[in-house]
Amino acid sequence: MQLQAYLNNKPHGSKKEFARELGITKTWLYLIMSGQRLPSAILCIKIEELTKKKVKRKELRPDIFVGA
């Protein structure tokens, strides 16, 4: 599942809370969601954990997590 699809199904304010839990700004989260920036490997793992593996790290960064 795409990160944007995951977060769009959440209630208002969820993106801000999600960014806070990741330790990033909401702006950085939007840049990742839009594909303008790539998350670090550590951030990919955090996203996978927070989404309970609905958003996979290999979907976020297939260049790093090949076959993961």
KAZIMO-V869687 format. One record per pair of residues at least 6 apart in sequence whose ideal C-beta (glycine too) atoms are under 6 Angstrom apart, sorted by the first residue. I is the first residue (numbers start at 0). GAP is how many residues later the second one is. D is the distance in Angstrom with one decimal. If there is no record, write none. Layout:
I:GAP:D / I:GAP:D
This chain:
0:53:5.1 / 0:54:5.5 / 2:30:5.4 / 2:52:5.0 / 3:29:4.4 / 5:45:5.6 / 5:48:5.7 / 5:49:5.2 / 6:8:5.4 / 15:10:5.2 / 18:7:4.6 / 18:10:4.2 / 20:29:5.9 / 21:24:5.4 / 30:6:4.0 / 31:7:5.1 / 38:21:5.6 / 40:23:5.3 / 43:13:4.0 / 43:16:4.5 / 43:17:5.1 / 44:12:5.8 / 46:8:5.6 / 47:9:4.6 / 56:8:4.8 / 56:11:6.0 / 57:7:4.0 / 57:10:4.8
